[in-house]
Amino acid sequence: MTILNLLFIVFLGILFFIAYFHISNYLLDTYGGKSVKRYNFENSIRVIVFIAPAFIVLFVFILYPVFETVRLSFYDKFGREFVGLYNYKWAVNDPEFRRSILNNLVWLLVVPTLSTFFGLVIANLADRIWWGSIAKSIIFMPMAISFVGAGVIWKFIYEYRGPDNTQIGLLNAIIVSLGYEPQAWLTIPIWNNFFLMAIMIWIQTGLALVIFSAALRSIPKEMLEAARIDGASELKIFFSIIIPYLEQTILVIWTLITIIVLRIFDIIFAMTNGEWQTGVLANLMYDWMFRGGGDSGRGSVLAIVIMIGVIPILAWNLYKHRQEQKI
Amino acid sequence: MKKISLSSILSQLLLLFFVIVWIIPTFGLFISSLRDKDLLAISGWWTALTTTEINEIYRMSGMESQIEEDGYFKIKGTLFEENSGKKIESFGINSKKINEFKIGDIAIFKDESEVILDEDGNYEWRSKSEFQKKKGKRLFTTSLSPPSFTFENYREVLFKEGIGRAFVNTMAVALPSTLIPLIICSFFAYSLTWMRFYGRDTLLAIIIASLVVPLQMSLIPILTIYNDFGALFGVAAKSYPGVWMAHTGFGLASTTFLLRNFLKSLPNEMMEAAKVDGASHYDIFLRIIIPLSIPAFASIFILQFLWCWNDLLVGLVFLDQVPSEIILTAKLKELLGSRGENWEILTTGAFVSMTVPLFIFFALQRYFIRGLVAGSVKG
């Protein structure tokens, strides 16, 4: 496909949706009546016109797939024959699956916690320093970069050359200058997981930082000043006033990063492709989708396990929504 | 008083430490992408501003270029590319003694031919008898290379490695994948906020539940639908419109949710007044909602655009990995596998893929942050 063709279909694709809304509404406005009875009739058509595209997309891409994935998890690799709990039994006994679950759990424990912690500390520091907003911009910047781009950046940091060569990876150069042997960081089992998590923390701290920065402004200045006049140290203020005050925000950010980390795929796919015991559920699922022509049963089981992780958050969101509706 | 200034200095130092740790990885990538590829392979990017010593092997020209002069057969030439800036320190004719000769020395080969070399890499190789071999002899050089920066890597990556085309492809994926959900979700959010119909609250609850559904749940069923659709109508199962709709589906819940939260904050009286004046819902939407929603649109546009631009999984699953369809992130991943040692290509490619997000980041940071703070929850 040439670039010109590509531009043309991009243009056509966008135009299609604009035209749909414009033409259908134009027809309704022109031929819809002014009498009350026809007005109501016209209105219910208009609701359908407004909702239909989004609803169809929602149904085809989210609602139907959720049920279909659940169904497929009870079927064989082609989705044809019912096999009961076979795929689930396979998962429980598969060493790769267990490793992935374990890795996912460590990711869920480490990344949201450290990102939230760093974000809170940095937001608090930057709030009181005149060049704080520049610092915030710099720390926030990785949020704009793709996981794969971040992967390349960090692979360069972790680059390993044999002990006789000049190290071009920053981490090994530091290690060598301190008199230690260079290491192939990404191939050391268990520890390599933490080197991968460092990348995610590097990215997500920015997210925590900007949300905390906004939340910090809501703390009454008088309260902080009163504490300072009473001789409380900054550390004391941080732990006794700021953290309790931001409890809700901390929870929100922690949840937000948890959801992102739960489906982490790109970083591991780009850096190690799940080798050296770094695999997580999303990578294992991708493998099973395409390995040996694909196995939709096992792939679906893995997707469902990821889904189970978000169900508490989903329930909590719905509960909060219900509360808001009551008010 | 003294105690306060001490703690202020400490917090400045601590923040500086964080800033340095956070900026160094990206900075190193940027510097590396501008360095000469030979230097990049043998020295760390932090030495970019110092002179680097390099050991290289060159081969002199063969018999075709010999000339007869002053009773000698001579082959003249130069080892380095033009304007390389490299200065030779020492050289050798044997791989075991690469530093045997200094500039000005005459090196004599076993066949009694001699070579002299100047520090810019120009050599004169002469022999009493005619040269017989098609290939010239090897020279081992140790030279100092001054700091040099070049855009050569960018030219190579954009036009030879296919990153340029991948950039266009990514744009062709990201732009419709951002605009289509924005269009259909603004109508959706409008009807969820300002129109009365049966099942509205249920629909809203479904949207809120969909916010956190991981996109992994959808991959296999949608891929099956696309394959069936492709087979039924005899078209390719993987195509640009397929990716647009997939991104639209995955971005639908968050886009609708954010837009609805914004629309709900608009005053009800305005809509009522317009309705009394005989305006239809479409009139209200075009004349009132759109102009008021520009800042909200901007935030959502940026979030969704960056999401689509930076996505790997959707582009990997729903597009063929061929030059006319591969997106930047997938291309980078491919290069990581096939050109893992060619850091000039990787660093430059990664930086090219980051240009658009970084531009958006620096130009529109305000809207980006506003969108994130408004509650970016995305499955």
Interface residues (C-beta under 8 A of the other chain):
Chain A: M1 I3 L6 L7 I9 V10 G13 I14 F17 I18 F21 N25 Y26 L28 D29 G32 N43 S44 R46 V47 F50 I51 P53 A54 F55 V57 L58 V60 F61 I62 L63 Y64 P65 V66 E68 T69 L72 G79 F118 I122 L125 A126 R128 I129 G132 A135 S137 I138 I139 F140 M141 P142 M143 A144 I145 S146 F147 V148 G149 G151 V152 I153 W154 K155 F156 I157 E159 T166 Q167 I168 G169 L170 A173 W202 T205 L207 V210 I211 A214 S233 E234 L256 I259 I260 L262 R263 F265 D266 F269 A270 A282 M285 Y286 M289 S296 G299 S300 L302 A303 I304 I306 M307 V310 I313 L314 N317 L318 H321 Q325
Chain B: S7 S8 S11 Q12 L14 L15 L16 F18 V19 W22 I23 I24 P25 T26 G28 L29 S32 L40 A41 I42 S43 G44 W45 W46 R165 V168 N169 A172 L175 P176 L179 I180 I183 I184 C185 F187 F188 Y190 S191 M195 F197 D201 L203 L204 A205 I206 I207 I208 A209 S210 L211 V212 V213 P214 L215 Q216 M217 S218 L219 I220 P221 I222 L223 T224 I225 Y240 P241 W244 M245 A246 T248 G249 F250 L252 A253 T256 S280 H281 Y282 D283 L306 W309 N310 D311 L312 L313 L316 V317 S324 E325 L328 T329 L332 K333 L336 W343 L346 T347 G349 A350 S353 M354 P357 L358 I360 F361 Q365 F368 I369 L372 V373 S376 V377 K378 G379
